[in-house]
Amino acid sequence: MQITHVTLKNAKSYSESETVVQFAGHVNLIKGENGAGKTTLLEAIGFALFDTLPYSAKDFLRRGTKRGEIRVGVISAVDEREYEVVREIGSSSKV
């Protein structure tokens, strides 16, 4: 499986406008200042694909928001097709 992109909306330091991080094949480097969202990006991948977080999903939401979303694009090693895993956080009602 190869991760192609991660889209975050209202996840911790990521705002309501969608942030898309594209990944190239092979090796990728994630770098930035403290508090820039590097760990959030890795936690989002784990949460979307494996339903695991080191804290409650409610704490993964950006402060002051009720709803967020994570999208992770992956290419399957089995059939080489691209799939997108979507995980919603918080209230299911649209605000």
C-alpha positions in Angstrom: 0.0 0.0 0.0 1.3 3.5 -0.9 -0.2 6.6 0.6 -0.8 9.3 -2.1 -2.3 12.1 -0.2 -3.8 13.2 3.1 -6.6 15.9 3.3 -7.3 17.5 6.7 -10.2 19.7 7.6 -10.7 21.1 11.2 -8.1 18.7 12.6 -6.1 20.3 15.5 -4.0 23.1 13.9 -5.5 22.6 10.4 -8.3 25.1 9.6 -11.7 24.7 8.0 -10.3 25.1 4.5 -9.0 21.8 3.3 -5.3 21.2 3.6 -4.0 18.6 1.1 -0.6 17.0 1.5 0.6 15.1 -1.5 3.1 12.2 -1.2 5.5 11.1 -3.9 6.4 7.5 -4.4 9.2 5.9 -2.3 10.5 8.2 0.5 9.0 11.4 1.8 10.3 13.9 4.3 8.0 15.7 6.7 9.6 18.7 8.3 8.5 22.0 9.8 8.6 24.2 12.9 7.3 23.0 16.3 3.5 23.1 16.3 3.3 23.1 12.5 1.2 19.9 12.3 3.8 17.1 11.5 2.5 14.8 14.3 -1.1 15.7 13.5 -0.5 14.5 9.9 0.9 11.1 11.2 -1.9 10.7 13.7 -4.5 11.5 11.0 -3.1 8.6 8.9 -3.3 6.2 11.8 -6.8 7.3 12.8 -8.2 7.1 9.2 -6.6 3.7 8.4 -6.6 1.9 11.8 -9.1 3.8 14.0 -6.4 4.6 16.6 -5.5 7.8 18.4 -3.4 8.4 21.5 -6.3 10.5 22.9 -10.0 10.9 22.3 -11.3 11.8 18.8 -13.0 14.8 20.3 -9.5 16.2 21.2 -8.4 15.8 17.5 -10.9 18.5 16.4 -9.8 22.0 16.0 -10.8 24.1 19.0 -14.2 25.9 18.5 -15.4 23.5 15.8 -17.9 20.6 15.9 -17.0 18.7 12.8 -13.8 17.7 11.0 -12.7 15.3 8.3 -9.7 13.2 7.3 -9.2 11.7 3.8 -6.3 9.4 3.0 -5.6 8.3 -0.5 -3.9 4.9 -0.9 -2.8 2.8 -3.9 -3.5 -0.9 -3.2 -0.6 -3.4 -3.6 -3.2 -6.0 -4.6 -5.0 -4.4 -7.6 -2.9 -1.2 -8.0 -6.2 0.9 -7.8 -6.4 4.1 -5.8 -8.8 4.2 -2.9 -9.7 7.0 -0.5 -10.4 6.4 3.1 -12.7 9.0 4.8 -13.0 9.5 8.5 -15.3 12.1 10.0 -14.8 13.5 13.4 -17.4 15.0 15.7 -21.0 15.8 15.1 -22.6 14.3 12.0 -24.9 17.3 11.5 -23.7 19.9 9.0 -23.2 23.3 10.7 
